[in-house]
Amino acid sequence: MKKQIILLASLFLFLGLHVINAQATQQECTIKYNLFKGDYQSKKYEEAYPNWISLMDNCPKLSINIYKLGDKMIQSMFKNAADKTETTALIKRIYEQRLEYFPSKDPAKVHSDYATFLVKNKLATDDEVFEILELAYSIDPTRMGVKNIYRYFQGITDANKDTNPQKVFDTYDDVLESVGEKLDDYAKKLRDLNAKVDAGQALDKRQKQNLRAYTINSKALGQVESGLDNIIIVLSTCDRLIPLYERDFKIHKSDAKWLKRAVSRMFNKECTDDPLFEKLAIAYAEASPSADAYSFVAGVLEKKGDASGAQGMRMKAFELETDPFKKANFKLKFAQAAKKRGQKSKARQLAREAIAINPNMGRAYLFIASLYATSVNKCGSSEFEKRMTYVAAYNKALRASQVDPSMSSVARKFTRNYKANFPSKKVVFTEGVNVGDPFKVKCWINETVKITSSGK
C-alpha cells in the first residue's frame, strides 16, 4: 500500500512538472515571438533573427506569422547577402516547415511563391520548378501567380502537344473553369461594394482593403485566358480539333463534361460550319439537358435557318438558368446572335439587358463598343461625324474597364485603338465646333457624347 502511494505521488509530481515545463516553454515562445515581431516591424532584422531562429527550432506551431514575416525578412537579407547559400537554405526551410505545420493555410500559394523565388534567383532547373507548380496546380490553380500558371501550362503544352493534345486542352479547360468561378465570385463581391460607393455610402477600412484586393486579383486572373490562348494557338485550330473530336466522340458521346468542353472549344474557335459541331451540340443536350446545352443547340438551329426555333431554344435556356451572372451571359449570347443577323440595334438592346442583370459585365460593354466601331461608315457622312462614332465606342470600352477589372487588359487595347481614331484638332476646327460640346452620333446609335479630339 505504501509503495502504491509513493508511486502515485511520483506520477502526479512528474505530470505536474511536465505541465509546468510545458507552460514555461509556451510562455518563453510567446515572449520570443513578441520580441521578434517588434524587431521585425522596426526592420531591425539582425536583432529579430536570433528570436526568429529560436521560434523556428522550438515553437514551429506557435503562429503562421513566423513563416510569413520570416519569409519577408530572410528574402530581404538574401538580397544583401554576399554569400547567399545560408539564406537560400533558410528560405527553403521556411516553405517546408510552413507546409508541414500549417498544411491547410493556402498551400497552393505557398508552392507558387516558392517556385517564383527559385525562378527569379535561378536556383532550380525547369523540371524542379515544374514539380512544385504541379503541386500548386493540383491544390488550387487560382491561388497560383499568373506567371506561374503560364509556366505550368507551357510545361504541359511542351510535354504533350505532339503525343497527347487532349491533355493540353483538358488542362486549359480546368484552369479556365477554376478561374471563371473565382472571377464570378470576385464580380459578385465587387458588385456589392461598388453599389455602396455608387449610393454614396462610405466604406470602412476592411471594405476598402477588400475592394482593392478584389480589383487587383480580378485584373490578374482576367489575363489568364488570353495568355493561355497565345500558348496553344497553334494547337487549337479547326484542322486539329475536328479530327481529334471525331476520333474520341464514340468514347465520350454520353460524357457531359467532355461534350461541353468540345462543343465550347469548337464554338469559340469558330469551327461551327463543320457537321461535327451539330453532332456534339445535340449529344451534349441529350447527355445534359441544361441551359448551357440548349444555347448551343440554338446556334445549330440558327445555322439551319430556323430563326424561330433558335429563338425559342435560347429563351428555354435563359428561363432554365437561375444564376443571374449566367443569365446575363445568355443575354449576351442572344446579342451576339442578333449581330450575326445584322440586327445591330437589337444586339445593343440585348447587351443592355445583360448589363441590367449584371451591371459589372465588362464583356457586354465591349460588345456594344465593337458594334459602334463597325458602324463608323454608316453613322456619319463627314470625316468628323465618322470619327465621333469612335468616341462613342471609346466610352463603352472605358466603362468596361471601370466596372470589370478582369477586362481591363483587353479594354485597354480597345480604348487605344478608338482613341487613335478620334477627330484631329484640324478636323474639329474645320467642323466649326469646340471640344467639350455635345454631339449626337447619328443613325441607329443615336447617342450623345462630348466632342473629343485626338490631340493631334
Residue pairs with C-beta under 8 A, 6 or more apart in sequence:
25 58
25 59
29 55
29 58
29 59
29 62
30 62
32 51
32 54
32 55
32 59
33 51
33 55
33 59
33 62
33 63
33 65
33 66
35 48
35 51
36 48
36 51
36 52
36 55
36 66
36 69
37 65
37 69
39 45
39 47
39 48
39 51
40 48
40 52
40 69
40 73
45 73
45 76
45 77
48 73
49 73
49 77
52 66
52 70
52 73
55 62
55 66
56 66
56 70
56 93
56 94
56 97
59 66
60 66
60 97
60 100
60 101
61 101
64 98
64 102
64 105
67 94
67 95
67 97
67 98
67 102
70 94
71 91
71 94
71 95
71 113
74 87
74 90
74 91
74 94
75 91
75 117
77 87
78 84
78 87
78 88
78 91
78 121
81 87
84 121
88 121
88 123
91 117
92 114
95 110
95 111
95 113
95 114
98 105
98 110
99 107
99 110
99 111
106 143
107 136
107 139
108 136
108 137
108 139
108 140
108 141
108 142
108 143
108 144
109 136
109 143
109 144
111 132
111 133
111 135
111 136
111 139
111 144
112 133
112 136
112 143
112 144
112 145
112 148
113 145
114 132
115 129
115 132
115 133
115 136
115 148
115 151
116 145
116 147
116 148
117 123
118 124
118 128
118 129
118 132
119 129
119 151
124 132
126 155
129 151
130 151
130 152
130 155
133 144
133 148
133 151
133 152
133 155
134 152
136 143
136 144
136 148
136 152
137 144
137 149
137 152
140 178
141 149
141 152
141 174
141 175
141 178
141 179
142 178
142 179
142 181
142 182
142 221
144 152
146 220
146 221
146 223
146 224
146 227
149 175
149 224
149 227
149 228
150 227
150 228
150 231
153 171
153 172
153 175
153 228
153 231
154 231
156 167
156 168
156 171
157 168
157 231
157 232
157 235
160 167
160 168
161 168
161 232
161 235
165 235
165 240
165 244
166 244
166 248
168 232
168 235
169 232
169 235
169 236
169 261
169 265
170 261
172 228
172 232
173 261
173 265
175 224
175 228
176 224
176 225
176 228
179 221
179 224
179 225
182 217
182 221
183 218
183 221
183 222
183 406
184 325
186 214
186 217
186 218
186 221
186 405
186 406
187 218
187 325
187 358
187 360
187 404
187 406
188 325
189 210
189 214
190 211
190 214
190 215
190 218
190 360
190 405
191 358
191 359
191 360
193 203
193 207
193 210
193 211
193 214
194 211
194 359
194 360
194 403
196 203
196 207
197 203
197 211
203 211
214 405
215 405
216 405
218 404
218 405
218 406
219 405
219 406
219 408
219 409
221 406
222 404
222 405
222 406
222 407
222 408
222 409
222 410
223 409
226 409
226 410
229 236
236 265
236 269
237 269
238 266
238 269
238 270
238 271
238 274
241 265
241 266
241 269
241 271
242 266
242 271
242 274
242 276
245 262
245 266
245 276
245 280
246 276
248 258
249 276
249 279
249 280
249 283
252 258
252 259
252 262
253 259
253 283
253 287
254 283
254 287
255 287
256 284
256 287
256 288
259 280
259 283
259 284
259 287
259 288
260 284
260 288
260 292
260 293
262 280
263 277
263 280
263 281
263 284
263 296
264 296
265 271
266 272
266 274
266 276
266 277
266 280
267 277
267 296
267 299
271 277
272 299
272 303
273 303
277 300
278 300
278 303
280 296
281 293
281 296
281 297
281 299
281 300
282 297
282 300
284 293
284 296
285 293
285 294
285 296
285 297
287 293
290 320
291 316
291 317
291 318
291 320
291 321
291 326
291 330
292 317
293 317
294 313
294 314
294 316
294 317
294 320
295 313
295 314
295 317
295 330
295 333
297 313
298 309
298 310
298 311
298 313
298 314
298 317
298 337
299 310
299 337
301 307
301 309
301 310
301 313
302 310
302 337
302 340
307 341
310 337
314 330
314 333
314 334
314 337
317 330
318 327
318 330
318 331
318 334
321 327
321 330
324 357
324 358
325 357
325 358
327 357
328 354
328 355
328 357
328 358
328 361
328 364
329 354
331 350
331 351
331 353
331 354
331 357
331 364
332 350
332 351
332 354
332 361
332 363
332 364
332 367
334 350
335 346
335 347
335 348
335 349
335 350
335 351
335 354
335 364
335 367
336 347
336 367
338 344
338 346
338 347
338 350
339 347
339 367
339 371
344 371
344 374
344 375
344 444
345 444
347 367
347 371
348 368
348 371
348 444
351 364
351 365
351 367
351 368
351 371
352 364
352 368
354 361
354 364
355 361
355 364
355 365
358 364
359 403
360 403
360 404
361 403
361 404
362 400
362 401
362 403
362 404
362 406
362 407
362 408
362 411
363 400
363 404
363 407
365 396
365 397
365 399
365 400
365 403
365 404
366 396
366 397
366 400
366 407
366 410
366 411
366 414
368 396
369 393
369 394
369 395
369 396
369 397
369 400
369 414
369 418
370 393
370 414
372 379
372 389
372 390
372 392
372 393
372 396
372 441
372 445
373 389
373 390
373 393
373 418
375 389
375 443
375 444
375 445
376 386
376 387
376 389
376 390
377 386
378 443
379 385
379 386
379 389
379 441
379 442
379 443
379 444
379 445
380 386
380 387
380 388
380 389
380 441
380 442
382 431
383 423
383 427
384 423
384 427
384 428
384 430
384 431
384 433
385 441
385 442
387 421
387 422
387 423
387 427
388 423
388 439
388 441
388 449
388 451
389 441
389 445
390 418
390 419
390 421
390 422
391 418
391 422
391 439
391 441
391 449
391 450
391 451
391 452
392 441
392 445
392 447
392 449
393 414
393 418
394 414
394 415
394 418
394 419
394 422
394 452
395 449
397 411
397 414
397 415
397 418
398 411
398 415
400 407
400 411
400 414
401 407
401 408
401 411
401 412
401 415
419 454
420 454
421 454
422 452
422 453
422 454
423 431
423 451
423 452
423 453
423 454
424 453
424 454
424 456
425 453
425 454
425 455
425 456
428 434
428 435
428 451
428 453
433 439
433 451
434 451
435 450
435 451
435 452
435 453
436 450
436 451
437 450
437 451
438 448
438 449
438 450
438 451
439 448
439 449
439 450
439 451
440 446
440 447
440 448
441 447
441 448
441 449
